[in-house]
Amino acid sequence: MIQVLSSAWALLLGMGLLMVGNGLQGTILGVRGEIEGFSTLEMSFVMSAYFLGFLGGSRLAPEMIRRVGHVRVFAALASFISAVMIMYPMLTNPIAWALGRVVIGFCFSGVYVTAESWLNNAASNENRGQALSLYMIVQMTGIISAQALVLVGDPAGYETFVIASILVSVSFAPILLSISPTPAFDTTKPMTLKQLLETSPLGCVGMFLLGGVFSAQFGMAAVYGARAGLSLVEISTFVAAFYIGAVVLQYPLGWFSDRMDRRFLILLVALAGAGGATIAMMMGGSFPILLASAFLIGGMSNPLYSLLIAHANDFLDHEDMAAASGGLVFINGLGAIAGPVITGWLMGDAVFGPPGFFLFIAALLLAMALYALYRTTQRASIPVDETGTMSTLYPTASPVAFEVAQEVAIEAAEAEQAEQEDA
């Protein structure tokens, strides 16, 4: 771990600042939209636009890097992010905000691709898994830290948006001044969606449903807080609880993942998350219960991303794991685009109101649990000693991090197989 920090501290610091800016703008927009009188449905389209841009960026960023190089792509995209964050309070219109969110989603996706390819280049075979885990922790820590900055300025003014823009601008310096350009990379040609669905139906269906769950958390949690009448302090604490739960429970669930049938664990985790959402939907008037539910939902749903990837890998040959990554990211992205829109509709006054936020999450996680139960009847489980280890990944990762995680899983599986053969 020390070796990773010494070689990649500037990259990790820069990405941490970027994630603070990203987490800050996501929360403050939800609060500011309520102040400006935007409807829940309008805000849902604004929040959904980020994931549309993110999906487009994940497909186009590799080609951009091949054409002009990592440094130029990173600097250009980060500059656009900083500019759009300043634009928000100047153009308080849902259409302008939605277009800005498309741009920011596209740019953040490209920045992640660039940074993660740098990280992969800086890491060795021996510490690549540690580097990826540390990178994911930095991402989550940045989003959690951002919630404290929500309280610094008046959400009706410019200060908070300026702070987010400054953080993004400052994040360029440690990265661009300390890391030399890396060669353009070639991403793996993805496996077709039909092949992927035939290989791992639960992995595909689960990733689609989880995309909706994560985008609702990341995009609509602050909107829910504002519509439910929470104070600014309560909204920031509520949003942070999702990500704190993700960080705290990721490793315990990873430990269980390597020691039991992953389909059964996916079933239990999804049920627990659905239970937390149901409790919040019924008893959300109590803020402590709301926080506990958010912690449980985030702690169950975010690790499901890594669980579903590990489960899909169990049915893939080593040479197909990297190819599967592009398809799984794309499926998750499709679910993420639809998530905020459906959530916004359910949260409308004519439907369920603010509790519709938790209804949507509960319904998706319950559907995942039921499908996992169904899949246990369709195919025999793989013996635990023949499954690979679970790599830590969060839904904020780009396809590059996904492929790095697949490489780590392949190397671990090959090393374990070699040890068994020697024995």
C-alpha positions in Angstrom: 0.0 0.0 0.0 2.9 2.4 0.8 4.4 1.7 -2.6 1.0 2.6 -4.3 0.8 5.8 -2.3 4.4 6.8 -3.2 3.9 6.3 -6.9 0.3 7.5 -7.3 -0.3 10.0 -4.5 -0.8 12.9 -6.9 -3.3 11.1 -9.0 -5.2 10.0 -5.9 -5.2 13.5 -4.5 -6.4 15.0 -7.7 -9.2 12.4 -8.1 -10.2 13.0 -4.5 -10.7 16.7 -5.2 -12.6 15.9 -8.3 -14.9 13.6 -6.4 -15.5 16.3 -3.8 -16.6 18.6 -6.6 -18.8 16.0 -8.2 -20.5 15.0 -5.0 -21.0 18.7 -4.1 -22.7 19.6 -7.4 -25.0 16.6 -7.3 -26.3 17.4 -3.8 -26.5 21.2 -4.2 -28.5 20.9 -7.5 -31.2 18.9 -5.7 -31.5 21.6 -3.1 -31.3 24.5 -5.5 -33.9 22.9 -7.8 -36.4 23.0 -4.9 -35.5 26.7 -4.2 -36.0 27.6 -7.9 -39.4 25.8 -8.0 -38.5 23.0 -10.4 -40.9 20.1 -10.4 -39.8 16.7 -9.3 -40.2 15.4 -12.9 -38.0 18.3 -14.2 -35.3 17.5 -11.6 -35.5 13.8 -12.5 -34.6 14.6 -16.1 -31.8 16.9 -14.9 -30.3 14.1 -12.8 -30.8 11.5 -15.4 -28.9 13.6 -18.0 -25.7 13.0 -16.0 -25.9 9.2 -16.6 -26.7 9.7 -20.3 -23.5 11.7 -20.6 -21.5 9.3 -18.5 -22.5 6.3 -20.7 -21.6 8.3 -23.8 -18.2 9.3 -22.4 -17.3 5.7 -21.4 -17.7 4.7 -25.1 -16.0 7.7 -26.7 -13.2 8.7 -24.3 -10.9 5.8 -25.3 -10.9 7.0 -28.9 -10.3 10.6 -27.8 -7.3 9.5 -25.8 -5.9 7.5 -28.8 -6.2 10.6 -31.0 -4.7 13.4 -28.7 -3.3 11.7 -25.6 -4.1 11.4 -21.9 -3.0 14.9 -20.8 -4.9 16.9 -23.4 -8.1 14.8 -22.8 -7.9 15.2 -19.0 -7.2 18.9 -19.1 -9.9 19.7 -21.7 -12.6 17.6 -19.9 -11.8 18.9 -16.5 -12.0 22.5 -17.8 -15.5 21.8 -19.1 -16.5 20.4 -15.7 -15.3 23.5 -14.0 -17.1 25.8 -16.4 -20.4 24.0 -16.2 -20.4 24.2 -12.4 -20.2 28.0 -12.7 -22.9 28.0 -15.3 -25.6 26.3 -13.0 -26.5 29.4 -10.9 -26.3 31.7 -13.9 -28.8 29.7 -16.0 -31.5 28.5 -13.6 -33.5 26.6 -16.2 -34.1 22.9 -16.1 -33.3 22.5 -19.8 -30.0 24.3 -19.3 -29.2 22.3 -16.3 -30.0 19.0 -18.1 -27.7 20.0 -20.9 -25.0 20.9 -18.4 -25.4 17.6 -16.7 -25.0 15.7 -20.0 -21.7 17.6 -20.5 -20.5 17.0 -16.9 -21.4 13.3 -17.1 -19.6 12.9 -20.3 -16.5 14.7 -19.0 -16.4 12.9 -15.7 -16.6 9.6 -17.5 -13.7 10.6 -19.7 -11.7 11.9 -16.7 -12.2 8.5 -15.0 -11.1 6.6 -18.0 -7.9 8.8 -18.3 -7.1 8.6 -14.5 -7.7 4.9 -14.2 -5.5 4.1 -17.2 -2.8 6.2 -15.6 -3.3 4.4 -12.3 -3.1 1.0 -14.1 0.1 2.1 -15.8 1.7 3.2 -12.5 0.8 0.0 -10.7 2.7 -3.3 -10.9 1.2 -6.8 -11.1 1.9 -7.2 -7.4 0.0 -4.1 -6.2 -2.6 -3.5 -8.9 -5.4 -4.8 -6.7 -4.3 -2.6 -3.8 -4.1 0.4 -6.1 -7.6 -0.2 -7.4 -9.0 -0.6 -3.9 -7.3 2.5 -2.7 -8.7 4.4 -5.7 -12.2 3.3 -5.0 -11.9 4.3 -1.3 -10.6 7.8 -2.4 -13.7 8.1 -4.7 -16.1 7.3 -1.9 -14.3 9.5 0.6 -14.5 12.4 -1.8 -18.2 12.1 -2.2 -18.8 11.8 1.6 -16.5 14.8 2.3 -18.5 16.8 -0.3 -21.6 16.7 1.9 -19.9 18.7 4.6 -19.2 21.5 2.1 -22.9 21.8 1.2 -23.2 23.7 4.5 -20.5 26.2 3.7 -22.5 28.6 1.4 -26.1 29.6 0.8 -27.6 27.1 -1.7 -29.6 30.0 -3.2 -26.4 31.9 -4.0 -23.2 31.3 -6.0 -20.8 30.3 -3.2 -21.2 26.5 -3.2 -21.1 26.3 -7.0 -17.9 28.4 -7.0 -16.3 26.1 -4.4 -17.1 23.0 -6.5 -15.6 24.7 -9.6 -12.4 25.7 -7.7 -12.0 22.2 -6.3 -12.2 20.7 -9.8 -9.8 23.4 -11.2 -7.3 22.8 -8.4 -7.4 19.0 -8.9 -5.7 19.4 -12.3 -2.4 20.6 -10.8 -1.2 17.6 -8.8 -2.1 15.2 -11.6 -0.8 17.2 -14.7 2.4 18.4 -13.0 3.5 15.0 -11.6 2.5 12.4 -14.2 4.0 12.0 -17.6 1.8 11.0 -20.5 1.2 7.3 -21.0 0.9 5.6 -24.3 -2.6 5.5 -25.9 -4.3 2.3 -24.8 -6.5 -0.2 -26.5 -9.7 -1.3 -24.8 -10.9 -4.8 -25.2 -13.6 -5.4 -27.7 -16.7 -6.1 -25.6 -18.6 -9.4 -25.6 -22.0 -9.2 -27.3 -25.0 -8.6 -25.0 -26.6 -11.8 -26.2 -23.5 -13.8 -25.3 -23.2 -12.1 -21.9 -26.9 -12.7 -21.1 -26.6 -16.4 -22.0 -23.4 -16.7 -19.8 -24.7 -14.9 -16.7 -28.4 -14.0 -16.7 -28.3 -12.9 -13.1 -25.2 -10.7 -13.7 -26.9 -8.9 -16.6 -30.4 -8.5 -15.0 -28.8 -7.5 -11.7 -26.5 -4.9 -13.2 -29.5 -3.3 -15.0 -31.6 -3.1 -11.9 -28.6 -1.9 -9.8 -28.0 0.9 -12.3 -31.5 2.3 -11.5 -30.8 1.9 -7.7 -27.5 3.7 -7.8 -28.7 6.5 -10.0 -31.6 7.1 -7.7 -29.2 7.4 -4.8 -26.7 9.5 -6.5 -29.1 11.7 -8.4 -32.3 11.9 -6.4 -31.4 11.6 -2.7 -30.9 15.4 -2.3 -34.1 16.0 -4.3 -36.0 13.6 -1.9 -34.5 15.5 1.1 -35.6 18.9 -0.2 -39.1 17.6 -1.1 -39.4 15.9 2.3 -38.7 19.2 4.1 -35.3 18.2 5.6 -32.9 21.0 6.6 -29.7 21.5 4.7 -27.7 19.8 7.5 -30.1 16.8 7.4 -29.9 16.6 3.6 -26.1 16.5 3.6 -26.0 13.9 6.4 -28.7 11.8 4.7 -26.8 11.8 1.4 -23.5 11.0 3.1 -25.1 8.0 4.9 -25.5 6.1 1.6 -21.8 6.3 0.9 -20.6 5.7 4.4 -22.6 2.5 4.4 -21.0 1.5 1.1 -17.5 2.0 2.4 -18.1 0.3 5.8 -19.9 -2.8 4.5 -18.0 -3.4 1.3 -15.3 -5.6 2.8 -17.4 -7.7 5.2 -19.6 -8.6 2.3 -16.6 -9.3 0.2 -15.4 -11.7 2.9 -18.7 -13.6 2.8 -18.7 -13.5 -1.0 -15.5 -15.7 -1.1 -17.0 -18.2 1.3 -20.6 -18.9 0.1 -22.8 -19.3 -2.9 -22.8 -15.8 -4.4 -26.3 -16.1 -5.7 -27.6 -16.7 -2.2 -25.5 -13.8 -0.9 -26.9 -11.5 -3.7 -30.4 -12.7 -2.6 -29.8 -11.8 1.1 -28.1 -8.5 0.4 -30.8 -7.3 -2.0 -33.5 -8.3 0.5 -31.7 -6.4 3.3 -31.5 -3.3 1.0 -35.2 -3.6 0.1 -36.0 -4.0 3.7 -34.2 -0.8 4.6 -36.0 1.1 1.8 -39.3 -0.2 3.0 -38.7 0.9 6.5 -37.7 4.4 5.3 -40.8 4.6 3.1 -43.1 3.7 6.1 -41.2 5.5 8.9 -39.2 8.3 7.1 -40.7 10.9 9.3 -38.1 9.9 12.0 -34.7 11.3 10.9 -32.6 8.7 12.9 -34.6 5.9 11.1 -34.1 7.7 7.8 -30.3 7.8 8.4 -30.1 4.1 9.4 -32.1 3.1 6.4 -29.9 5.2 4.1 -26.8 3.5 5.6 -28.3 0.1 5.1 -29.4 0.8 1.5 -26.0 2.2 0.5 -24.2 -0.6 2.4 -26.1 -3.3 0.6 -26.6 -1.8 -2.9 -23.1 -0.5 -3.6 -21.3 -3.8 -2.8 -23.8 -5.6 -5.0 -21.9 -4.1 -8.0 -18.8 -6.0 -7.0 -20.8 -9.1 -6.1 -22.6 -9.2 -9.5 -19.3 -8.8 -11.3 -17.7 -11.6 -9.3 -20.7 -13.8 -9.9 -20.5 -13.2 -13.7 -16.8 -14.0 -13.6 -17.5 -17.4 -12.1 -19.1 -18.5 -15.3 -16.6 -16.8 -17.7 -13.3 -18.2 -19.0 -10.3 -16.1 -18.0 -9.8 -14.8 -21.6 -13.5 -13.6 -21.7 -13.5 -11.6 -18.4 -12.1 -8.4 -19.8 -14.4 -8.7 -22.9 -17.4 -9.0 -20.6 -16.6 -5.7 -18.8 -17.8 -3.4 -21.5 -21.2 -5.2 -21.8 -21.8 -5.1 -18.0 -20.9 -1.4 -17.8 -23.2 -0.6 -20.7 -26.1 -2.6 -19.1 -25.6 -0.8 -15.8 -25.6 2.5 -17.6 -28.9 1.9 -19.3 -30.5 1.2 -16.0 -28.9 4.3 -14.5 -30.4 6.6 -17.3 -33.9 5.4 -16.6 -33.6 5.4 -12.7 -34.0 9.1 -11.9 -36.8 9.6 -14.4 -38.9 6.8 -13.0 -38.0 7.9 -9.4 -39.1 11.5 -10.3 -42.4 10.3 -11.6 -43.1 8.2 -8.5 -42.1 11.2 -6.3 -44.7 13.4 -8.0 -47.5 14.8 -5.8 -50.1 13.0 -8.0 -48.4 9.6 -7.4 -46.7 8.7 -4.1 -44.9 11.9 -3.2 -41.4 11.8 -1.6 -41.8 8.2 -0.3 -41.8 7.2 -4.0 -38.0 7.6 -3.8 -37.8 4.6 -1.4 -40.5 2.7 -3.2 -38.5 2.6 -6.4 -35.3 1.4 -4.6 -37.3 -1.2 -2.7 -39.0 -2.5 -5.9 -35.7 -2.9 -7.8 -33.9 -4.6 -5.0 -36.8 -6.9 -4.3 -36.9 -7.8 -8.0 -33.2 -8.6 -7.9 -33.7 -10.8 -4.9 -36.5 -12.7 -6.5 -34.6 -13.2 -9.7 -31.6 -14.4 -7.8 -33.8 -16.9 -6.1 -35.2 -18.1 -9.5 -31.7 -18.5 -10.9 -30.7 -20.8 -8.0 -33.3 -23.3 -9.4 -32.0 -23.0 -13.0 -28.3 -23.9 -12.6 -26.2 -25.7 -10.1 -23.9 -23.6 -8.0 -20.2 -23.6 -8.5 -18.2 -25.0 -5.5 -16.9 -22.2 -3.4 -13.3 -23.4 -3.7 -13.6 -23.0 -7.5 -14.9 -19.4 -7.5 -12.6 -16.3 -7.9 -12.1 -13.6 -5.4 -14.3 -10.4 -5.4 -12.6 -7.2 -6.4 -13.7 -3.9 -4.9 -15.6 -1.8 -7.4 -18.2 0.9 -7.1 -20.7 2.1 -9.7 -18.7 5.3 -10.2 -15.9 3.3 -11.9 -15.3 3.5 -15.6 -14.8 0.6 -18.0 -11.0 0.9 -17.5 -11.3 0.2 -13.7 -13.6 -2.6 -14.6 -11.0 -4.2 -16.9 -8.3 -3.7 -14.3 -10.5 -5.5 -11.8 -10.9 -8.3 -14.3 -7.2 -8.5 -14.8 -6.7 -8.7 -11.0 -9.3 -11.5 -10.8 -7.6 -13.4 -13.6 -4.2 -13.1 -12.0 -5.5 -14.2 -8.6 -7.3 -17.2 -10.2 -4.2 -18.3 -12.2 -2.0 -18.0 -9.1 -4.4 -20.1 -7.1 -4.6 -22.7 -9.8 -0.8 -22.8 -10.0 -0.6 -23.4 -6.2 -3.1 -26.2 -6.4 -1.2 -27.8 -9.2 2.1 -27.6 -7.3 0.4 -29.1 -4.2 
